[in-house]
Amino acid sequence: MVKLCGHCGEQRAVLRRPKTFEQLCRECFYTALEAEVHETITAARLFRPGERVAVAASGGKDSTVLAHMLTTLNRRHGYGLDLFLLSIDEGISGYRDDSLETVKRNEAQYQIPLHVYSYKDLYGWTMDEIVSQIGTRSNCTFCGVFRRQALDRGAALVGADKIATGHNADDVAETVLLNIIRGDVPRLGRCANIITGEDSPLPRVKPFKYTYEKEIVMYAYFKRLDYFSTECIYAPFAARGFAREFVKDLEAARPRAIVDLIRSAEQFRVPGRSSSSSSSSGGKAVVLPQAGSCERCGYISSQPVCKACMLLEGLNKGLPRLGVTRTRKTHKTPAVGGPVAATAAQLAAAAAAAADLVAPQAAGGSGTTAAPQPEPGLQRCRISSRLQEQTGAASVQPCGTCTSPLQPAVCCGSGACGGNALGSLEAGGAPEADPPAADHSAALAGPGSGGSFAYLQNKGAIASHPSARHAAQ
């Protein structure tokens, strides 16, 4: 028996909506989904007339449907938006280069301009090069941090007022679940927000926050939209994949589970800082990090140095695990005369041993050729770092023998020797690579140029990028 559309009662129903269980035909489905997205936009006041909105375009189903729908609703309801596509080329061969061709076709189909920026332009590295250094275990950490910042950089260069992303309800539910698993209270309190960064120059909005992925796929299929459906070649190694499978299992048992996860995060409240709230909740009050600016690149960060600068520093110095691997928590400083005294003695012995290790061998003797002399500061700093882990000392002072050409505070990027390696770069210190990364030695900036952050070094080149020139014209 043929089921008719539950709305018009004339056409044959082609799908049942997972949230409302309505049996709808194609045309009624288009109308219902577009009306739902329009209601989300107006209820949350995502846009204001005259705003220049960057649509984050990857070529996938979500961004393609977002570009199509925003273009349609903007014309139908008179939003008065200046829309354009913004794509980030991560440098993943066989994936991003193909998807960008789809985005270029979308530019012609929707008659809105396209601006493309690459990791190579912004950071001096491609994701393929990063994976060759870090492996497939933590590559999504680099890509996530760099992509988030690259979107902001690209949007700022072309004068955008907001960034619209294609995150759907399934994506938000997965993020909520991941933050619960990690126990990441600060992110759990804001991950379900439909607008993020409201107090920043470039807020991000999610028009598809309550739209199921299934409906987006069906909309793209029925509308015959041109999108790229191949998954990232590094995605199988991401933790999000396991959360996605779990959310799909929940949806199969209870279709409303996705929206319920989002509503739960919306109702989540972080315990206050007062003692009364701590005692009433039976646990410690959560102290949320305060948003500030990275002292090196100026990007928003809750730490003195943002995550992107830290990761890039490790790549450029041949220490790709820097900023990824968790370090041991240091213990409180013991009483004088206890383990600290022993640690100081160990450091002195280690410094003497390191001096013997890096000193050039005397001519003659065994007749062997002198071994190549390693960079002095780096070798000694590693010894100090190992001693710190073994002894659990609260802090390890610079070894005292880190002399020219490397300053004690910049002998490595880990900061384990007690010096503030990253902070001292602003004072003019220029760390050497350990060992120099092939084809990336030029990414290390000189004194006064913002350390080794490639965005600051390449700022002039990026400003002359065709997208930036087009925006200026």
matplotlib code that plots the C-alpha trace (Angstrom):
import matplotlib.pyplot as plt

x = [0.0, 1.4, 1.6, 0.6, 2.3, 0.9, 1.0, -0.4, -2.1, -1.6, 2.0, 3.6, 5.6, 9.3, 10.7, 9.7, 11.3, 13.2, 12.2, 8.5, 7.9, 6.0, 5.6, 6.4, 6.8, 9.7, 8.2, 6.8, 10.1, 11.9, 9.4, 9.5, 13.3, 13.9, 11.2, 12.9, 16.3, 14.7, 13.1, 16.4, 18.1, 15.4, 14.8, 18.5, 19.1, 22.1, 22.4, 21.8, 21.1, 24.2, 26.6, 29.3, 29.1, 31.8, 30.2, 32.9, 32.9, 34.7, 32.8, 31.0, 27.2, 26.8, 28.7, 27.1, 23.6, 24.4, 25.6, 22.5, 20.0, 21.5, 21.5, 17.9, 16.7, 18.7, 16.9, 13.5, 13.3, 15.5, 18.2, 20.4, 23.5, 26.7, 27.6, 30.8, 32.5, 35.7, 37.7, 40.8, 43.2, 44.9, 47.2, 45.8, 46.6, 43.7, 41.1, 41.2, 42.5, 39.5, 37.0, 38.2, 37.2, 33.6, 33.7, 34.8, 31.8, 29.6, 31.0, 29.7, 26.3, 25.4, 27.1, 28.9, 32.7, 35.2, 38.3, 40.8, 43.7, 46.0, 48.0, 51.1, 50.3, 49.4, 51.8, 54.4, 53.3, 50.7, 48.9, 50.7, 54.0, 52.7, 51.6, 55.0, 56.4, 53.8, 52.2, 48.5, 48.0, 47.6, 47.3, 43.7, 44.9, 47.0, 44.4, 41.6, 43.7, 45.1, 41.8, 39.9, 42.5, 42.9, 39.1, 39.4, 42.5, 41.0, 37.7, 39.5, 41.6, 38.5, 36.6, 33.9, 31.6, 30.6, 31.4, 28.6, 29.6, 27.7, 27.7, 24.5, 22.7, 24.7, 28.0, 26.9, 25.7, 29.1, 30.9, 28.8, 29.6, 33.3, 33.5, 31.6, 34.1, 37.1, 35.6, 36.2, 33.9, 34.7, 34.0, 30.9, 29.4, 29.7, 29.9, 26.1, 25.9, 24.5, 26.7, 30.3, 32.7, 30.0, 32.4, 35.1, 35.5, 34.4, 31.5, 30.6, 27.0, 25.5, 22.2, 22.0, 22.3, 18.9, 19.0, 19.7, 22.4, 20.0, 17.8, 20.7, 21.8, 18.2, 17.9, 21.2, 20.1, 16.6, 17.9, 20.7, 23.3, 26.9, 29.0, 32.0, 31.3, 34.8, 36.0, 39.3, 42.0, 43.2, 39.6, 39.7, 42.3, 40.1, 38.4, 35.3, 34.6, 33.8, 31.5, 29.7, 29.1, 27.7, 25.4, 24.1, 23.3, 21.4, 19.5, 18.5, 17.1, 15.6, 15.6, 15.1, 18.4, 20.4, 18.3, 18.1, 22.0, 22.0, 19.3, 21.2, 24.3, 22.2, 20.9, 24.3, 25.5, 29.1, 29.4, 30.2, 33.3, 31.7, 32.2, 28.4, 28.0, 30.9, 29.5, 26.0, 27.2, 29.3, 32.4, 35.0, 34.0, 35.2, 37.5, 37.0, 39.9, 39.8, 40.0, 42.9, 45.3, 48.3, 51.4, 53.0, 50.3, 47.5, 44.9, 42.3, 43.7, 43.3, 47.1, 50.0, 50.8, 48.0, 47.9, 48.6, 51.8, 52.9, 52.2, 53.9, 56.9, 57.4, 57.1, 59.6, 62.1, 61.9, 59.9, 56.5, 55.2, 55.6, 52.2, 50.6, 52.1, 50.9, 53.6, 53.7, 52.3, 55.0, 54.8, 55.1, 58.6, 59.9, 61.7, 65.2, 67.8, 65.5, 65.1, 65.8, 69.4, 69.8, 68.3, 70.7, 73.7, 72.3, 72.0, 75.6, 76.8, 74.7, 76.0, 79.6, 78.8, 77.2, 80.2, 82.4, 79.9, 79.8, 83.4, 85.5, 87.8, 91.5, 93.6, 95.7, 95.1, 93.2, 93.5, 89.8, 88.1, 86.2, 82.5, 80.3, 79.5, 75.8, 74.1, 75.2, 72.0, 69.7, 71.7, 71.9, 68.3, 67.2, 69.3, 67.6, 64.2, 64.8, 66.1, 63.0, 60.7, 62.7, 63.0, 59.6, 61.2, 58.8, 61.2, 64.6, 66.8, 68.8, 71.8, 74.2, 76.3, 73.9, 76.1, 76.5, 75.2, 72.0, 70.7, 69.7, 66.0, 65.7, 67.8, 64.6, 60.9, 59.7, 60.6, 61.7, 65.0, 63.2, 63.4, 60.5, 61.4, 58.4, 58.2, 61.9, 61.5, 59.8, 63.0, 65.0, 66.1, 66.0, 66.1, 67.7, 66.0, 66.6, 67.4, 66.4, 63.2, 63.8, 62.5, 61.1, 64.2, 62.9, 59.8, 61.8, 61.4, 64.0, 64.1, 61.1, 59.0, 56.8, 58.9, 58.5, 54.8, 54.5, 51.4, 53.3, 56.3, 54.2, 51.8, 53.0, 52.6, 49.2, 48.0, 48.9, 46.9, 44.4, 41.5, 42.8, 43.4, 39.9, 38.4, 40.3, 39.1]
y = [0.0, 3.4, 5.9, 9.4, 12.6, 13.4, 17.1, 17.6, 14.2, 14.1, 13.0, 9.7, 9.9, 9.4, 9.6, 9.7, 12.5, 11.1, 13.9, 14.3, 10.9, 12.7, 10.9, 13.6, 13.9, 15.6, 19.1, 19.1, 17.8, 20.7, 23.2, 21.7, 21.6, 25.0, 26.5, 24.7, 26.2, 29.6, 29.4, 28.5, 31.5, 34.0, 32.6, 32.8, 36.0, 34.5, 37.3, 41.0, 42.8, 43.9, 41.4, 39.8, 36.1, 33.5, 30.1, 27.5, 25.3, 21.9, 20.4, 17.9, 17.5, 19.7, 22.8, 22.3, 22.1, 25.1, 27.2, 26.2, 26.9, 30.2, 31.4, 30.4, 31.8, 35.0, 35.7, 34.4, 36.2, 39.2, 38.6, 41.2, 39.1, 39.4, 35.7, 34.1, 30.7, 30.2, 27.1, 25.9, 23.6, 21.4, 19.8, 16.2, 14.6, 12.6, 14.2, 18.0, 18.7, 16.8, 18.3, 21.8, 21.1, 20.6, 23.9, 25.6, 24.2, 25.4, 28.9, 28.9, 27.3, 29.7, 32.8, 33.7, 34.3, 31.7, 32.4, 29.6, 29.7, 26.8, 25.5, 26.0, 29.7, 30.2, 27.8, 26.6, 23.0, 20.7, 18.0, 15.4, 16.8, 17.0, 13.3, 12.3, 13.8, 13.0, 9.8, 9.0, 8.9, 12.6, 14.2, 15.3, 17.4, 19.4, 19.6, 20.7, 23.4, 24.7, 24.6, 26.4, 29.2, 29.2, 29.8, 32.9, 34.1, 33.7, 35.3, 38.3, 38.8, 39.1, 41.2, 38.8, 39.7, 36.1, 32.5, 30.0, 26.4, 23.3, 21.5, 19.5, 18.0, 14.7, 16.7, 18.6, 15.5, 13.8, 16.8, 16.7, 13.0, 13.5, 16.3, 14.2, 11.3, 13.7, 15.4, 18.7, 21.0, 24.3, 23.0, 21.0, 24.3, 26.0, 23.2, 23.2, 27.0, 28.0, 31.0, 30.8, 33.6, 36.3, 38.6, 38.1, 40.0, 36.8, 34.9, 31.5, 30.4, 26.9, 27.2, 23.3, 22.8, 21.0, 19.5, 15.7, 14.4, 12.0, 14.9, 16.8, 13.8, 13.3, 17.0, 16.9, 13.7, 14.8, 18.3, 16.6, 18.9, 18.6, 17.5, 15.5, 12.4, 10.8, 10.7, 12.2, 9.5, 10.2, 10.1, 6.4, 7.3, 10.0, 9.4, 11.1, 8.1, 6.0, 8.7, 8.8, 5.1, 5.3, 8.2, 6.3, 3.3, 5.6, 7.1, 3.6, 2.8, 6.2, 8.8, 11.7, 10.8, 13.2, 16.2, 15.1, 15.1, 18.7, 19.8, 18.2, 20.2, 23.4, 22.9, 22.1, 24.6, 24.9, 25.0, 28.5, 29.6, 30.4, 28.1, 27.7, 26.4, 24.0, 22.6, 22.2, 20.4, 18.1, 18.7, 21.3, 24.5, 24.6, 27.5, 28.2, 29.5, 33.2, 34.1, 36.2, 36.7, 34.7, 36.8, 35.7, 35.8, 37.7, 34.9, 34.3, 31.9, 31.0, 30.4, 32.8, 30.9, 29.5, 25.8, 26.6, 28.4, 25.6, 22.9, 24.9, 25.5, 21.8, 21.1, 23.7, 22.6, 18.9, 18.1, 17.2, 15.8, 19.2, 20.4, 16.9, 14.6, 15.1, 15.9, 14.6, 16.8, 18.1, 17.7, 20.4, 21.5, 19.4, 20.7, 22.1, 19.4, 16.7, 15.5, 19.0, 18.9, 15.5, 16.8, 19.7, 17.3, 15.2, 18.2, 19.2, 15.8, 15.7, 19.1, 17.8, 14.7, 16.7, 19.0, 15.9, 14.6, 17.6, 18.7, 17.9, 14.9, 15.7, 14.9, 11.7, 9.1, 6.3, 7.9, 8.0, 10.9, 13.4, 12.8, 15.6, 18.0, 18.2, 21.5, 22.0, 23.4, 20.8, 17.8, 19.3, 20.3, 16.7, 15.5, 18.1, 17.0, 13.4, 14.2, 16.2, 13.3, 10.8, 12.9, 14.6, 18.0, 21.0, 22.8, 22.2, 25.2, 25.8, 23.6, 26.5, 25.3, 26.2, 28.8, 30.5, 30.1, 29.1, 31.0, 29.0, 29.9, 28.9, 25.7, 23.7, 24.2, 22.0, 24.4, 21.5, 23.1, 25.8, 28.5, 30.0, 29.0, 30.4, 33.7, 34.4, 34.4, 37.8, 39.1, 38.2, 34.7, 32.5, 28.8, 26.4, 23.3, 20.0, 18.7, 21.1, 19.9, 19.4, 22.2, 24.1, 25.9, 29.1, 28.9, 29.9, 33.7, 36.0, 38.4, 40.7, 38.8, 36.9, 33.8, 30.9, 31.4, 31.1, 33.3, 36.3, 35.5, 35.1, 38.0, 40.0, 37.1, 36.3, 39.9, 39.7, 36.5, 36.7, 36.4, 39.3, 41.5, 40.7, 41.7, 45.0, 45.8]
z = [0.0, -1.0, 1.8, 1.0, 2.3, 5.8, 5.0, 1.5, 1.2, -2.5, -3.3, -2.3, 0.9, 0.4, 3.9, 7.6, 9.6, 12.6, 15.0, 14.2, 12.5, 9.7, 6.4, 3.7, 0.0, -1.5, -1.9, 1.6, 3.0, 1.3, 2.7, 6.2, 6.5, 5.0, 7.4, 10.3, 9.5, 8.9, 12.3, 13.9, 12.3, 13.3, 16.8, 17.7, 15.7, 14.0, 11.4, 11.0, 7.7, 5.9, 7.5, 5.4, 6.2, 5.4, 4.7, 5.7, 2.6, 2.5, -0.4, 1.8, 2.1, 5.2, 3.8, 0.3, 1.7, 4.0, 1.0, -1.0, 1.8, 3.0, -0.6, -1.0, 2.4, 2.0, -1.3, -0.1, 3.3, 2.6, 5.2, 3.4, 3.8, 1.7, 1.4, 0.2, 0.4, 2.5, 2.1, 3.9, 2.0, 4.7, 2.1, 2.2, -1.2, -2.6, -0.4, -0.1, -3.6, -5.0, -2.6, -3.5, -7.1, -5.8, -4.0, -7.1, -8.9, -6.0, -6.6, -10.1, -9.2, -6.3, -7.8, -4.6, -4.5, -3.2, -1.1, -0.4, 2.1, 2.8, 5.8, 3.6, 3.3, 6.9, 8.8, 6.3, 6.6, 4.9, 6.8, 4.8, 6.0, 9.6, 9.5, 8.2, 11.4, 14.0, 12.6, 12.6, 16.3, 17.1, 13.6, 14.2, 17.1, 14.7, 12.0, 14.4, 16.1, 12.8, 10.9, 13.6, 13.5, 9.7, 9.3, 11.5, 9.8, 6.3, 7.3, 8.9, 5.8, 3.5, 6.0, 7.2, 10.1, 10.9, 10.0, 9.3, 9.7, 8.6, 12.0, 12.3, 15.2, 15.0, 15.1, 18.2, 20.0, 19.3, 20.7, 23.8, 24.3, 23.7, 26.3, 28.8, 28.3, 28.6, 31.6, 29.8, 31.9, 30.2, 26.7, 27.8, 29.0, 25.6, 23.0, 22.4, 21.9, 18.6, 18.5, 19.8, 20.3, 20.6, 22.3, 19.6, 16.3, 14.4, 16.0, 14.6, 14.0, 13.4, 11.4, 11.3, 15.1, 15.3, 11.8, 11.6, 9.4, 7.7, 6.6, 5.2, 3.2, 1.9, 1.0, -0.9, -2.7, -3.7, -4.8, -6.7, -5.2, -6.2, -3.1, -2.3, -0.2, 0.4, 4.0, 5.0, 4.7, 8.3, 9.8, 10.8, 13.4, 15.1, 18.4, 17.1, 14.9, 18.0, 19.4, 16.1, 16.1, 19.7, 18.7, 15.7, 18.0, 20.3, 17.4, 16.2, 19.6, 20.2, 17.4, 19.8, 21.6, 19.4, 20.4, 24.0, 24.2, 22.8, 25.2, 28.1, 27.2, 26.9, 30.5, 31.8, 34.5, 35.7, 39.5, 40.8, 42.6, 45.9, 48.8, 49.3, 45.8, 46.3, 49.5, 48.2, 45.1, 47.2, 45.1, 44.2, 42.5, 38.9, 38.0, 34.3, 32.3, 31.4, 27.7, 26.7, 23.8, 22.7, 23.5, 20.3, 17.6, 19.2, 18.7, 21.4, 24.1, 27.7, 28.0, 27.5, 24.3, 22.2, 21.2, 17.5, 18.4, 20.7, 18.1, 15.3, 17.5, 18.0, 14.3, 13.4, 16.0, 15.2, 18.4, 16.9, 20.2, 21.9, 23.0, 22.3, 24.9, 28.4, 31.0, 34.5, 37.2, 39.4, 43.2, 45.8, 46.7, 49.6, 52.6, 52.2, 52.6, 51.3, 47.7, 46.3, 47.5, 45.9, 42.7, 42.7, 43.1, 40.3, 38.1, 38.8, 38.0, 34.8, 33.7, 34.2, 32.2, 29.5, 29.3, 28.7, 26.2, 24.0, 24.3, 21.2, 21.6, 21.9, 18.9, 19.1, 21.8, 20.2, 16.8, 16.2, 14.5, 16.8, 16.8, 15.5, 18.3, 19.1, 19.8, 23.5, 25.0, 23.6, 24.9, 28.4, 28.5, 27.7, 30.7, 32.9, 31.6, 32.4, 35.9, 36.5, 35.6, 37.7, 40.8, 40.7, 41.6, 41.5, 39.2, 37.6, 37.2, 34.0, 34.1, 34.1, 31.3, 28.5, 27.0, 23.7, 21.0, 22.8, 25.8, 28.9, 28.5, 24.9, 24.7, 24.0, 23.5, 26.3, 29.1, 31.2, 32.1, 34.1, 31.4, 29.6, 26.1, 24.3, 26.2, 25.7, 21.9, 22.1, 23.7, 20.6, 21.1, 18.0, 18.8, 16.5, 15.2, 16.8, 14.2, 11.5, 9.8, 6.1, 3.9, 6.9, 8.3, 6.8, 8.9, 12.0, 12.3, 13.5, 16.4, 16.6, 14.0, 16.5, 17.0, 14.7, 14.0, 10.3, 10.0, 11.3, 9.1, 6.0, 6.8, 3.8, 1.4, 2.7, 2.4, -1.3, -1.8, -4.6, -2.1, -0.1, -3.2, -4.4, -1.1, -1.1, -4.6]

ax = plt.figure().add_subplot(projection="3d")
ax.plot(x, y, z, "-o")
ax.set_aspect("equal")
plt.show()
